[in-house]
Amino acid sequence: MVALLPGGAPAVAARPDAASFTRAMLRELNRVRAAHHLSAVREDRQLDRSALGHSRDMARRGYFAHGAWASRVTSAVGRSRSIGEVLGWRVQGSPGAEARGMVRDWLASPPHRAVLLSGRFSRVGVGRAASASGSHRTALYTLDWAG
């Protein structure tokens, strides 16, 4: 599935630092997983690099698609019993608001919900790239998962 972002989507600089968004996303993911009696996922720096690279590529080139995600995630973590990926985009906000909104949107989508609430995953990488869609400042998210 390929979806072009309206108006191109040239990359623009983000105001808050990436670590703030990663922490907010991890908190929100683990809050939801705990509510469903699932173990917490931990941040994986190699998956972070994979996810961030993909988010930046989408922002720079103005597209929204997974691409060859399985080979990209496998390259980041090597052999793993399970891998997954979810993508999202939304208008920029505070780290907490973006994380809550993205997780809420993913939970409302059955295929994305299955990834977020899978007990097969123990590690996650968070990538966020600032972009623009028309006159709106947006953020593109990639979450890469491994078990």
C-alpha positions in Angstrom: 0.0 0.0 0.0 1.4 3.4 -1.0 -0.1 6.7 -0.1 1.4 10.0 -1.2 1.2 12.8 1.4 -0.6 15.9 0.1 1.6 18.6 -1.2 4.8 16.6 -1.4 6.1 16.5 2.2 9.5 18.2 2.3 11.4 17.5 5.5 11.4 20.2 8.1 13.2 20.5 11.4 11.4 19.3 14.5 11.3 21.5 17.6 11.3 19.0 20.5 14.1 16.5 20.7 13.6 12.9 19.4 14.3 11.4 22.8 11.2 13.1 24.3 9.0 11.5 21.6 10.6 8.1 22.1 10.1 8.2 25.9 6.5 9.4 25.4 5.8 6.6 22.9 7.3 3.9 25.1 5.3 5.1 28.1 2.1 5.0 26.1 2.8 1.7 24.5 3.6 0.1 27.8 0.6 1.7 29.6 -1.7 0.1 27.0 0.1 -3.2 27.1 -0.1 -3.3 30.9 -3.9 -2.7 30.6 -4.1 -5.8 28.4 -1.9 -7.8 30.8 1.0 -7.9 28.5 4.7 -7.4 29.4 6.4 -4.1 28.6 8.5 -3.7 25.5 11.9 -2.2 25.8 13.6 0.2 23.5 16.1 -1.3 21.1 18.7 1.2 19.8 19.3 -0.8 16.6 15.5 -0.9 15.9 15.5 2.9 16.7 18.0 3.5 13.9 16.0 1.3 11.5 12.7 3.0 12.3 14.2 6.5 12.3 15.9 5.9 8.9 12.6 4.8 7.4 10.7 7.8 8.8 13.3 10.2 7.6 13.3 8.6 4.1 9.5 8.9 3.9 9.7 12.6 5.0 12.5 13.4 2.6 11.0 11.6 -0.4 7.3 12.4 0.3 5.7 9.0 0.5 4.0 6.9 3.2 4.6 3.1 2.8 6.3 0.2 4.5 8.6 -0.7 1.6 10.9 -3.7 2.2 10.3 -3.5 5.9 11.0 -7.2 6.7 14.5 -7.1 5.3 15.2 -3.7 6.9 14.1 -4.9 10.4 15.9 -8.2 10.1 19.1 -6.3 9.1 18.7 -4.3 12.3 18.2 -7.2 14.7 19.4 -10.3 13.0 17.5 -13.5 13.6 14.4 -12.9 15.7 11.4 -15.2 16.3 9.0 -12.3 15.4 9.2 -9.0 13.6 6.7 -6.3 12.9 6.2 -2.7 11.8 3.5 0.0 12.2 3.5 3.4 10.5 1.6 6.5 11.3 1.4 10.2 10.7 -0.3 13.1 12.4 -0.2 16.8 12.8 2.7 17.7 15.2 2.0 18.4 18.9 3.6 17.8 22.2 5.4 14.4 22.6 2.7 13.1 24.9 -0.2 14.2 22.7 1.4 12.7 19.6 2.1 9.4 21.3 -1.4 9.1 22.8 -3.0 10.0 19.5 -0.9 7.6 17.4 -1.5 4.7 19.9 -5.2 5.4 19.9 -5.3 5.4 16.1 -3.3 2.2 15.9 -5.6 0.5 18.4 -8.6 1.4 16.3 -7.2 -0.5 13.3 -7.3 -4.3 13.6 -4.0 -5.0 11.8 -2.1 -2.4 13.8 -3.8 -3.4 17.1 -2.6 -6.9 16.5 1.0 -5.7 16.4 0.7 -3.4 19.4 -1.0 -6.1 21.6 1.1 -9.0 20.5 2.8 -10.9 23.2 5.5 -12.1 20.7 7.3 -8.7 20.9 9.7 -7.7 23.6 11.6 -4.9 21.8 10.6 -1.8 19.8 12.3 0.9 17.9 10.7 4.3 17.5 11.4 6.6 14.6 9.8 10.0 14.1 10.5 12.5 11.4 9.1 16.0 11.1 7.5 16.7 7.7 5.0 19.0 6.2 1.7 18.3 4.4 0.6 21.5 2.7 0.6 24.1 5.4 0.5 21.6 8.2 3.6 20.5 10.2 3.2 16.7 10.5 5.2 13.9 12.1 5.8 10.5 10.4 6.2 7.5 12.8 7.8 4.1 12.2 7.7 1.6 15.0 9.8 -1.5 14.3 9.2 -4.6 16.5 11.1 -7.7 17.4 10.6 -10.6 19.7 
